[in-house]
Amino acid sequence: MANTKSAIKAARKSVRLALRNKAAKTRLKGLHKRFDSAVKSGDAAVAKATGKAYLSAMDRAVKSGVVHRNAASRAKSHASKYVLAK
């Protein structure tokens, strides 16, 4: 257990941020799965819409520090190939 006031606050903050990060990562995984299934189905309109949502969510995750910017850039690059191709 934390002893100092600052350590107690840091422990509370850690729990709060971990929940935020987990929610953001879960949302990204769900969007990625939806995007993949749309690409595999061959429906260009749905793939484009889900791709835009995925890219937007990835940008928000980078902004809040949940995902590293280079990892997000790589993921966005891979997704953009399918969004722009159709």
C-alpha positions as CSV (number, residue, x, y, z in Angstrom):
1,M,0.0,0.0,0.0
2,A,1.2,3.5,-0.8
3,N,2.5,5.5,2.2
4,T,2.7,9.1,1.0
5,K,-0.1,11.3,-0.1
6,S,1.4,11.7,-3.6
7,A,1.8,7.9,-3.9
8,I,-1.9,7.4,-2.9
9,K,-3.0,9.9,-5.6
10,A,-0.7,8.3,-8.2
11,A,-2.2,4.9,-7.4
12,R,-5.8,6.3,-7.9
13,K,-4.6,8.0,-11.1
14,S,-3.1,4.8,-12.4
15,V,-6.3,2.8,-12.0
16,R,-8.3,5.6,-13.8
17,L,-5.9,5.8,-16.7
18,A,-5.6,2.0,-17.0
19,L,-9.4,1.9,-17.4
20,R,-9.3,4.6,-20.0
21,N,-6.6,2.9,-21.9
22,K,-8.3,-0.5,-21.8
23,A,-11.6,1.0,-23.1
24,A,-9.7,2.8,-26.0
25,K,-7.8,-0.3,-27.0
26,T,-11.0,-2.5,-26.9
27,R,-12.8,0.0,-29.1
28,L,-9.8,0.0,-31.6
29,K,-9.8,-3.8,-31.7
30,G,-13.6,-3.8,-32.4
31,L,-13.3,-1.2,-35.1
32,H,-10.4,-3.1,-36.7
33,K,-12.3,-6.3,-36.8
34,R,-15.3,-4.6,-38.4
35,F,-13.0,-2.9,-40.9
36,D,-11.3,-6.3,-41.8
37,S,-14.7,-8.0,-42.2
38,A,-15.9,-5.2,-44.5
39,V,-12.8,-5.4,-46.6
40,K,-13.1,-9.2,-46.9
41,S,-16.8,-9.0,-47.8
42,G,-15.8,-6.7,-50.8
43,D,-18.3,-4.0,-50.0
44,A,-16.4,-0.8,-50.8
45,A,-18.8,1.7,-49.2
46,V,-18.9,-0.1,-45.9
47,A,-15.2,-0.6,-46.0
48,K,-14.6,3.1,-46.6
49,A,-17.0,4.1,-43.8
50,T,-15.6,1.7,-41.2
51,G,-12.0,2.6,-42.3
52,K,-12.7,6.2,-41.7
53,A,-14.0,5.4,-38.2
54,Y,-11.0,3.2,-37.5
55,L,-8.5,5.9,-38.6
56,S,-10.3,8.6,-36.6
57,A,-10.3,6.4,-33.5
58,M,-6.6,5.7,-34.0
59,D,-5.9,9.4,-34.1
60,R,-7.8,9.9,-30.9
61,A,-5.9,7.1,-29.2
62,V,-2.6,8.7,-30.2
63,K,-3.7,12.1,-29.0
64,S,-4.4,10.6,-25.5
65,G,-1.2,8.6,-25.5
66,V,-2.9,5.1,-25.6
67,V,-1.1,4.1,-28.8
68,H,2.4,5.1,-29.9
69,R,2.3,7.5,-32.9
70,N,4.5,5.3,-35.0
71,A,2.4,2.2,-34.3
72,A,-0.7,4.2,-35.2
73,S,0.9,5.5,-38.4
74,R,1.7,2.0,-39.4
75,A,-1.8,0.8,-38.8
76,K,-3.3,3.7,-40.6
77,S,-1.0,3.1,-43.6
78,H,-2.2,-0.5,-43.8
79,A,-5.8,0.5,-43.5
80,S,-5.5,3.3,-46.0
81,K,-4.4,0.9,-48.7
82,Y,-7.9,-0.6,-48.6
83,V,-9.8,2.6,-48.1
84,L,-8.2,4.4,-50.9
85,A,-8.0,1.5,-53.3
86,K,-11.8,1.1,-53.7
